[in-house]
């Protein structure tokens, strides 16, 4: 997010003030058809009720997957129709295929979402033991693995709810069902024994300055974590009930200006190339070649994709498309955008009145 949120400065006053009111007002105006509820009854999930699929928009390749976004203006995760270049849920509710918000949901009441779910900043889809889960975090403390499409809670926690001294920024699930969390302001990587149940609190942890991204490497059986300055690999030991984290490698990130921090941000697998990871920093977009331990820019489309301040990046192996999000000037928050950029071929999705932070192709894995 912004330098302020990543730097560990408290924003409790903002949380309880006008910003929360604005976000709540935006939510009611953008609910899909048939989902109008009182403020205390905001629905957790809402599948699209579109009677017939629309024709693809201009330049949308057949087979393009849906797009999952963290929509901070209305405090929701939205799964959006890829066939529409302009998403306007108020005018066309069917563009929303699914949505999630813990606000008003008794299954998440103990996580205090009214103060912990302020800026949802991660959403990634995973398959664990035949269950489709969406891993999500929010900057004021909320972390959860949410079952799709029911919205049921697989596991969740609130880290310092109501403040951004931890700032959970990403999460990942491991094969044993435990969940790792990267906390940017807290400078922590934690591995929770989530396999013990929805409210499990036991964890192992390691310090990592500016922890922003996580990825479980199935082939190498290591947990990758991205910080301000380094890409770290962890071996996971112990038992599922009492896990441990041990660093096995530390690779410095490319630095654009000598003496400055690289500012690692997004970490995501390159779909279709199991030996590579997407890595974004303050200055650019790289792929990390795990075999050689190097950061490269030799991927197709790098001339347009490789740019500063990319908050999320990912590719669809079937169509070859790459999507990314970059902050847009003139919005309520400096890290928001209304647009999701698409490359190969070039295109843009626009969310009317949106405040998007990250976007991901819906590719359960």
C-alpha positions as a printed NumPy array, in Angstrom:
array([[  0.   ,   0.   ,   0.   ],
       [  1.182,   3.478,   0.686],
       [  4.471,   4.197,   2.395],
       [  2.488,   5.227,   5.464],
       [  0.715,   1.913,   5.825],
       [  3.873,  -0.081,   5.227],
       [  5.837,   1.959,   7.712],
       [  3.875,   0.881,  10.777],
       [  2.191,   4.209,  11.573],
       [ -1.112,   3.861,  13.388],
       [ -4.243,   4.953,  11.541],
       [ -6.819,   4.139,  14.208],
       [ -8.327,   7.584,  13.878],
       [ -8.882,   7.082,  10.177],
       [-10.34 ,   3.657,  10.818],
       [-13.041,   4.907,  13.14 ],
       [-13.673,   8.155,  11.28 ],
       [-14.889,   9.291,   7.929],
       [-13.055,   6.72 ,   5.821],
       [-15.074,   3.876,   7.279],
       [-18.288,   5.72 ,   6.608],
       [-17.339,   6.364,   2.988],
       [-16.423,   2.725,   2.394],
       [-19.658,   1.503,   3.95 ],
       [-21.699,   3.854,   1.808],
       [-19.999,   2.558,  -1.331],
       [-20.864,  -1.025,  -0.487],
       [-24.626,  -0.613,  -0.416],
       [-24.711,   0.986,  -3.844],
       [-22.787,  -1.79 ,  -5.546],
       [-24.435,  -5.007,  -4.365],
       [-25.585,  -7.501,  -6.995],
       [-29.289,  -7.85 ,  -7.745],
       [-31.281,  -9.471,  -4.992],
       [-28.58 ,  -8.775,  -2.408],
       [-29.868,  -5.548,  -0.902],
       [-29.651,  -5.883,   2.86 ],
       [-29.504,  -3.661,   5.868],
       [-26.008,  -2.462,   6.758],
       [-25.796,  -5.093,   9.493],
       [-26.741,  -7.833,   7.016],
       [-24.199,  -7.356,   4.263],
       [-24.006, -10.712,   2.44 ],
       [-20.813, -12.717,   2.589],
       [-21.219, -14.245,  -0.852],
       [-23.427, -13.496,  -3.819],
       [-23.294, -15.503,  -7.058],
       [-24.208, -13.795, -10.295],
       [-27.818, -14.103, -11.395],
       [-27.182, -13.103, -15.022],
       [-29.739, -14.941, -17.22 ],
       [-27.402, -15.448, -20.183],
       [-23.697, -14.928, -20.753],
       [-22.921, -11.749, -22.682],
       [-20.719, -11.718, -25.736],
       [-17.049, -11.135, -24.972],
       [-15.911,  -7.532, -24.997],
       [-13.532,  -6.28 , -27.67 ],
       [-10.155,  -7.96 , -27.546],
       [-11.095, -10.541, -24.888],
       [ -9.701, -13.936, -25.96 ],
       [-12.018, -16.939, -25.645],
       [-11.39 , -18.864, -22.438],
       [-10.21 , -15.851, -20.444],
       [-10.658, -16.687, -16.721],
       [-12.613, -14.501, -14.283],
       [-10.753, -11.781, -12.396],
       [-10.557, -11.711,  -8.582],
       [ -9.928,  -8.26 ,  -7.095],
       [ -9.474,  -6.715,  -3.662],
       [-11.954,  -3.855,  -3.854],
       [-11.142,  -1.51 ,  -1.013],
       [-13.635,   1.252,  -1.798],
       [-16.478,  -1.089,  -0.81 ],
       [-14.449,  -3.437,   1.422],
       [-15.091,  -6.566,  -0.63 ],
       [-13.457,  -9.257,  -2.661],
       [-15.109,  -9.435,  -6.074],
       [-14.932, -12.164,  -8.688],
       [-15.723, -10.406, -11.945],
       [-16.855, -11.427, -15.419],
       [-13.852, -11.357, -17.776],
       [-16.058, -10.84 , -20.829],
       [-16.913,  -7.28 , -19.809],
       [-14.229,  -4.617, -20.209],
       [-16.221,  -2.246, -17.965],
       [-17.543,  -3.611, -14.68 ],
       [-20.438,  -1.573, -13.305],
       [-22.127,  -3.687, -10.594],
       [-24.735,  -1.016,  -9.866],
       [-25.942,  -0.941, -13.475],
       [-25.175,  -4.548, -14.369],
       [-25.167,  -6.763, -11.244],
       [-24.387,  -9.88 , -13.269],
       [-20.761,  -8.84 , -13.738],
       [-20.181,  -9.924, -10.115],
       [-19.911, -13.703, -10.078],
       [-19.07 , -13.919,  -6.379],
       [-18.22 , -11.583,  -3.547],
       [-16.958, -11.815,   0.002],
       [-17.09 ,  -9.53 ,   3.014],
       [-16.925, -10.656,   6.647],
       [-18.852,  -7.593,   7.805],
       [-22.017,  -8.656,   9.584],
       [-21.18 , -12.359,   9.186],
       [-21.395, -14.246,  12.524],
       [-18.82 , -16.787,  11.305],
       [-16.177, -14.048,  11.489],
       [-17.483, -12.004,  14.426],
       [-14.571, -12.954,  16.708],
       [-12.12 , -11.465,  14.178],
       [-13.691,  -8.032,  14.711],
       [-14.063,  -7.276,  10.983],
       [-15.618,  -3.897,  11.726],
       [-12.111,  -2.754,  12.704],
       [ -9.805,  -5.396,  11.148],
       [-11.326,  -5.594,   7.634],
       [-10.55 ,  -2.075,   6.416],
       [ -8.243,  -2.363,   3.409],
       [ -8.485,  -5.901,   1.945],
       [ -5.099,  -6.291,   0.28 ],
       [ -4.745,  -9.928,  -0.784],
       [ -6.926, -12.477,  -2.55 ],
       [ -5.635, -15.696,  -4.066],
       [ -7.449, -18.923,  -4.848],
       [ -6.088, -22.303,  -3.789],
       [ -7.391, -25.899,  -3.721],
       [ -6.807, -27.805,  -0.499],
       [ -8.075, -31.364,  -0.167],
       [-10.72 , -30.809,  -2.845],
       [-11.943, -27.58 ,  -1.2  ],
       [-11.565, -24.306,  -3.079],
       [-10.303, -21.633,  -0.695],
       [ -9.711, -17.918,  -1.109],
       [ -6.848, -16.634,   1.043],
       [ -7.319, -13.029,   2.037],
       [ -5.762, -10.403,   4.297],
       [ -6.605,  -6.851,   5.288],
       [ -4.212,  -4.214,   6.555],
       [ -5.827,  -3.632,   9.942],
       [ -5.402,  -7.213,  11.105],
       [ -7.779,  -9.588,   9.273],
       [ -6.491, -12.896,   7.851],
       [ -8.638, -15.794,   6.678],
       [ -8.934, -18.794,   4.402],
       [-12.49 , -18.617,   3.032],
       [-14.283, -21.506,   1.378],
       [-15.654, -20.803,  -2.089],
       [-18.504, -20.324,  -2.813],
       [-20.111, -20.718,   0.631],
       [-17.96 , -18.165,   2.444],
       [-17.473, -20.657,   5.269],
       [-14.419, -20.127,   7.394],
       [-11.645, -22.671,   7.069],
       [ -9.421, -20.616,   9.379],
       [ -9.028, -17.007,  10.468],
       [ -7.194, -14.679,  12.809],
       [ -7.056, -11.016,  13.748],
       [ -3.547,  -9.64 ,  14.256],
       [ -3.761,  -6.485,  16.343],
       [ -7.281,  -5.679,  15.114],
       [ -7.976,  -1.998,  14.587],
       [ -4.392,  -0.963,  13.992],
       [ -1.785,  -1.447,  11.273],
       [  1.177,  -2.365,  13.451],
       [  1.153,  -5.873,  11.892],
       [ -0.392,  -5.107,   8.474],
       [ -1.059,  -8.639,   7.15 ],
       [ -0.263,  -8.347,   3.464],
       [ -0.401, -11.854,   2.032],
       [ -1.172, -15.439,   3.006],
       [ -0.533, -18.944,   1.729],
       [ -1.806, -22.413,   2.589],
       [  0.523, -25.4  ,   2.94 ],
       [ -0.237, -29.039,   2.077],
       [ -0.874, -29.941,   5.731],
       [ -3.527, -27.226,   5.988],
       [ -1.463, -24.708,   7.939],
       [ -1.539, -21.067,   6.825],
       [  1.394, -18.679,   6.484],
       [  0.959, -14.914,   6.844],
       [  3.3  , -12.09 ,   5.773],
       [  3.078,  -8.96 ,   7.95 ],
       [  4.723,  -5.938,   6.352],
       [  4.641,  -3.409,   9.201],
       [  5.226,  -6.143,  11.756],
       [  8.229,  -7.412,   9.737],
       [  7.097, -10.999,  10.344],
       [  6.434, -14.248,   8.571],
       [  4.153, -16.436,  10.654],
       [  3.068, -20.005,  10.079],
       [ -0.172, -20.748,  11.919],
       [ -1.245, -24.272,  12.858],
       [ -4.523, -23.684,  11.019],
       [ -4.923, -27.422,  10.55 ],
       [ -5.997, -27.543,  14.209],
       [ -9.217, -25.649,  13.488],
       [-10.862, -22.377,  12.386],
       [ -9.622, -20.409,  15.385],
       [ -6.181, -21.963,  15.923],
       [ -3.699, -19.463,  17.364],
       [ -0.417, -21.406,  17.674],
       [  2.298, -20.281,  15.255],
       [  5.985, -20.273,  14.35 ],
       [  7.519, -17.022,  13.139],
       [ 10.588, -15.374,  11.679],
       [ 11.567, -11.734,  11.263],
       [ 11.544, -10.374,   7.708],
       [ 11.704,  -6.653,   7.051],
       [  8.734,  -5.473,   4.975],
       [  7.261,  -8.974,   4.518],
       [  4.861,  -8.645,   1.588],
       [  4.477, -11.885,  -0.369],
       [  4.302, -15.659,   0.147],
       [  4.286, -18.725,  -2.077],
       [  4.435, -22.446,  -1.302],
       [  6.775, -24.25 ,  -3.699],
       [  5.363, -27.743,  -4.18 ],
       [  8.34 , -29.062,  -6.119],
       [ 11.007, -27.896,  -3.669],
       [  8.757, -28.057,  -0.61 ],
       [  9.813, -24.644,   0.66 ],
       [  7.896, -21.507,   1.581],
       [  9.089, -18.452,  -0.341],
       [  8.7  , -15.056,   1.328],
       [  9.32 , -11.628,  -0.182],
       [ 10.487,  -8.7  ,   1.93 ],
       [ 11.754,  -5.175,   1.35 ],
       [ 15.257,  -6.333,   0.452],
       [ 15.286, -10.125,   0.092],
       [ 13.594, -13.192,  -1.299],
       [ 13.789, -15.84 ,   1.437],
       [ 13.191, -19.595,   1.268],
       [ 12.002, -21.389,   4.409],
       [ 12.063, -25.068,   5.218],
       [  8.995, -26.082,   7.198],
       [  9.657, -28.567,   9.969],
       [  8.125, -29.822,  13.174],
       [  4.595, -31.161,  12.994],
       [  1.377, -29.696,  11.662],
       [  0.367, -28.99 ,  15.267],
       [  3.746, -27.445,  16.136],
       [  5.375, -26.186,  12.945],
       [  8.815, -24.596,  12.631],
       [ 10.386, -22.233,  10.078],
       [ 14.057, -22.387,   9.118],
       [ 15.719, -20.15 ,   6.535],
       [ 17.462, -22.128,   3.799],
       [ 18.382, -19.297,   1.408],
       [ 18.323, -15.505,   1.184],
       [ 18.593, -13.795,  -2.217],
       [ 18.95 ,  -9.988,  -2.346],
       [ 16.454,  -8.24 ,  -4.603],
       [ 17.588,  -6.119,  -7.555],
       [ 18.105,  -2.49 ,  -6.492],
       [ 17.375,   0.312,  -8.947],
       [ 19.296,   2.961,  -7.   ],
       [ 22.402,   1.934,  -5.009],
       [ 21.841,   2.359,  -1.296],
       [ 18.044,   2.348,  -1.605],
       [ 15.687,  -0.436,  -0.571],
       [ 14.336,  -2.563,  -3.405],
       [ 10.84 ,  -2.592,  -1.907],
       [  9.687,  -6.109,  -2.727],
       [  5.924,  -6.229,  -3.158],
       [  4.188,  -9.031,  -5.048],
       [  5.232, -12.677,  -5.191],
       [  3.289, -15.09 ,  -7.367],
       [  4.004, -18.254,  -9.37 ],
       [  4.499, -17.972, -13.124],
       [  1.708, -20.228, -14.366],
       [  2.985, -22.835, -16.798],
       [  6.631, -22.313, -15.786],
       [  7.102, -24.095, -12.447],
       [ 10.733, -22.973, -12.198],
       [  9.856, -19.283, -12.04 ],
       [  8.198, -16.743,  -9.738],
       [  6.831, -13.298, -10.51 ],
       [  8.493, -10.688,  -8.28 ],
       [  7.591,  -6.995,  -8.251],
       [  9.588,  -4.258,  -6.544],
       [  9.254,  -0.494,  -6.277],
       [ 11.084,  -0.149,  -9.575],
       [ 10.086,  -3.07 , -11.779],
       [  8.641,  -6.499, -12.548],
       [ 10.963,  -9.5  , -12.625],
       [ 10.792, -13.243, -12.873],
       [ 12.934, -15.195, -10.443],
       [ 14.609, -18.215, -12.013],
       [ 14.727, -20.675,  -9.143],
       [ 17.161, -23.016, -10.823],
       [ 19.848, -20.367, -11.313],
       [ 18.888, -18.073,  -8.415],
       [ 18.673, -15.015, -10.663],
       [ 16.157, -12.276, -11.44 ],
       [ 15.425, -11.934, -15.153],
       [ 13.38 ,  -9.761, -17.492],
       [ 13.314, -12.088, -20.477],
       [  9.611, -12.906, -20.315],
       [  7.256, -12.123, -23.244],
       [  5.735,  -8.645, -23.051],
       [  8.278,  -7.295, -20.574],
       [  8.478,  -4.004, -22.488],
       [  4.986,  -3.087, -21.232],
       [  4.672,  -5.202, -18.093],
       [  7.965,  -4.146, -16.474],
       [  7.255,  -0.821, -14.766],
       [  7.328,   0.799, -11.34 ],
       [  4.834,   0.378,  -8.474],
       [  3.109,  -2.785,  -9.722],
       [  1.008,  -4.117,  -6.845],
       [  0.016,  -7.449,  -8.42 ],
       [  0.98 ,  -9.434, -11.496],
       [  0.055, -12.846, -12.882],
       [ -0.363, -14.762, -16.125],
       [ -2.945, -17.095, -17.617],
       [ -1.127, -20.02 , -19.271],
       [ -4.05 , -20.891, -21.528],
       [ -4.483, -17.528, -23.273],
       [ -1.032, -16.089, -22.565],
       [ -2.495, -12.947, -21.025],
       [ -0.795, -11.143, -18.133],
       [ -2.691,  -8.852, -15.781],
       [ -1.345,  -6.265, -13.36 ],
       [ -2.448,  -3.387, -11.168],
       [ -0.725,  -0.024, -10.734],
       [ -1.933,   2.912,  -8.589],
       [ -4.003,   5.53 , -10.383],
       [ -3.781,   9.24 ,  -9.617],
       [ -6.748,  11.232,  -8.335],
       [ -8.47 ,   8.555,  -6.241],
       [ -9.281,   8.608,  -2.534],
       [ -6.204,   6.552,  -1.634],
       [ -2.864,   6.821,  -3.427],
       [ -2.548,   3.031,  -3.846],
       [ -5.996,   2.519,  -5.439],
       [ -6.889,   2.05 ,  -9.079],
       [-10.119,   1.581, -11.025],
       [ -8.265,  -0.302, -13.756],
       [ -6.767,  -3.749, -14.227],
       [ -4.198,  -3.734, -16.996],
       [ -4.024,  -6.677, -19.403],
       [ -1.1  ,  -7.491, -21.642],
       [ -0.68 ,  -9.907, -24.583],
       [ -2.946,  -8.596, -26.055],
       [ -3.106,  -5.145, -24.501],
       [ -6.4  ,  -4.213, -22.862],
       [ -7.953,  -2.711, -19.744],
       [-10.714,  -3.665, -17.34 ],
       [-12.387,  -0.78 , -15.496],
       [-14.402,  -1.037, -12.256],
       [-16.793,   1.896, -12.012],
       [-16.26 ,   3.784,  -8.715],
       [-13.701,   1.183,  -7.707],
       [-10.723,   1.217,  -5.391],
       [ -8.806,  -1.869,  -6.52 ],
       [ -5.524,  -2.846,  -4.921],
       [ -4.701,  -6.299,  -6.341],
       [ -6.144,  -8.403,  -9.144],
       [ -5.646, -12.112,  -9.852],
       [ -6.793, -14.457, -12.576],
       [ -9.185, -17.037, -11.119],
       [ -6.958, -20.084, -11.547],
       [ -7.551, -22.552,  -8.676],
       [ -4.36 , -24.535,  -8.033]])
